[in-house]
């Protein structure tokens, strides 16, 4: 299985495969039709407290990454997501943040591939 990352604001493409929104909040200005998601895995996203600490309170990336990995290790939504995507050849995890290098979707992909 190949797991790709893509901003939800980018156009959907047929080669995206199974599209999964992995944000806890629905992205502003994106209609459900335009998002073209197959699954909204909001429970696999960082908790509200962790998300706020990173985006609003200035938590550094390394601290956020360690805290989110700890959440992922005990989050049953990760196993549910693995089951949901098990038969897909290509999965695209969709996220809303602008920073394509430092975002939770990349950490979630790591957890799904382990």
C-alpha positions as CSV (number, residue, x, y, z in Angstrom):
1,X,0.0,0.0,0.0
2,X,1.2,3.5,-0.8
3,X,0.2,6.3,1.5
4,X,0.4,9.8,0.1
5,X,-0.1,13.2,1.7
6,X,-1.9,16.1,0.2
7,X,-3.5,19.4,1.3
8,X,-7.3,19.2,1.2
9,X,-7.3,22.5,-0.6
10,X,-5.5,21.0,-3.6
11,X,-7.7,19.6,-6.4
12,X,-8.7,15.9,-6.1
13,X,-7.2,13.6,-8.6
14,X,-8.2,10.1,-9.7
15,X,-4.7,8.8,-8.8
16,X,-5.3,9.9,-5.1
17,X,-7.0,6.5,-4.5
18,X,-8.8,6.3,-1.2
19,X,-9.0,9.9,0.2
20,X,-9.0,10.3,4.0
21,X,-9.4,13.6,5.7
22,X,-7.3,13.4,8.9
23,X,-8.1,16.7,10.5
24,X,-10.4,17.0,13.6
25,X,-12.0,20.2,12.2
26,X,-13.6,20.5,8.7
27,X,-11.4,22.8,6.5
28,X,-12.8,26.3,6.0
29,X,-14.1,27.1,2.6
30,X,-14.0,23.5,1.3
31,X,-17.4,21.9,0.4
32,X,-17.9,18.2,0.8
33,X,-18.2,17.8,-2.9
34,X,-14.9,19.6,-3.6
35,X,-13.1,17.6,-0.8
36,X,-14.1,14.4,-2.4
37,X,-13.3,12.4,0.7
38,X,-14.0,8.7,1.2
39,X,-13.5,8.8,4.9
40,X,-13.2,11.5,7.6
41,X,-10.9,10.0,10.3
42,X,-11.2,12.9,12.7
43,X,-10.6,10.7,15.7
44,X,-7.1,9.8,14.4
45,X,-6.1,13.5,14.4
46,X,-4.4,15.1,17.4
47,X,-6.6,15.9,20.4
48,X,-8.0,19.5,20.6
49,X,-5.6,20.2,23.4
50,X,-2.5,19.1,21.5
51,X,-3.6,20.8,18.3
52,X,-4.1,24.1,20.2
53,X,-0.8,23.8,22.0
54,X,1.0,23.4,18.6
55,X,-0.9,25.9,16.5
56,X,-1.8,28.6,19.0
57,X,0.5,28.3,22.0
58,X,3.8,27.9,20.1
59,X,4.7,24.3,21.1
60,X,7.8,23.3,19.1
61,X,7.7,20.6,16.4
62,X,9.8,18.0,18.3
63,X,7.6,18.2,21.4
64,X,4.4,18.1,19.3
65,X,5.7,15.1,17.4
66,X,6.6,13.2,20.5
67,X,3.2,13.9,22.1
68,X,1.2,13.0,19.0
69,X,3.1,9.7,18.6
70,X,2.2,8.9,22.2
71,X,-1.4,9.6,21.4
72,X,-1.3,7.5,18.3
73,X,0.2,4.5,20.2
74,X,-3.0,4.3,22.4
75,X,-5.6,5.6,20.0
76,X,-8.1,2.9,18.8
77,X,-9.0,5.1,15.8
78,X,-5.6,4.3,14.3
79,X,-6.5,0.5,14.2
80,X,-9.9,1.4,12.8
81,X,-8.3,3.5,10.1
82,X,-5.8,0.7,9.2
83,X,-8.8,-1.6,8.8
84,X,-10.7,0.9,6.6
85,X,-7.8,1.4,4.2
86,X,-6.5,-2.2,4.2
87,X,-7.8,-3.0,0.7
88,X,-6.7,0.2,-1.0
89,X,-3.6,0.2,-3.2
90,X,-3.2,4.0,-2.8
91,X,-4.4,6.1,0.1
92,X,-4.1,9.8,0.3
93,X,-4.2,11.5,3.8
94,X,-5.7,14.9,3.5
95,X,-4.8,17.8,5.8
96,X,-5.5,21.5,6.0
97,X,-2.4,23.1,7.5
98,X,-0.1,25.1,5.2
99,X,3.2,23.5,6.5
100,X,3.6,20.4,4.4
101,X,6.8,19.3,6.3
102,X,5.7,19.7,9.9
103,X,2.2,18.4,10.2
104,X,0.4,15.6,11.9
105,X,-0.5,13.7,8.7
106,X,3.1,12.7,8.1
107,X,3.3,11.3,11.7
108,X,0.0,9.5,11.2
109,X,1.3,8.0,7.9
110,X,4.4,6.7,9.9
111,X,2.1,5.1,12.4
112,X,-0.1,3.4,9.8
113,X,2.9,2.0,7.9
114,X,4.5,0.5,11.1
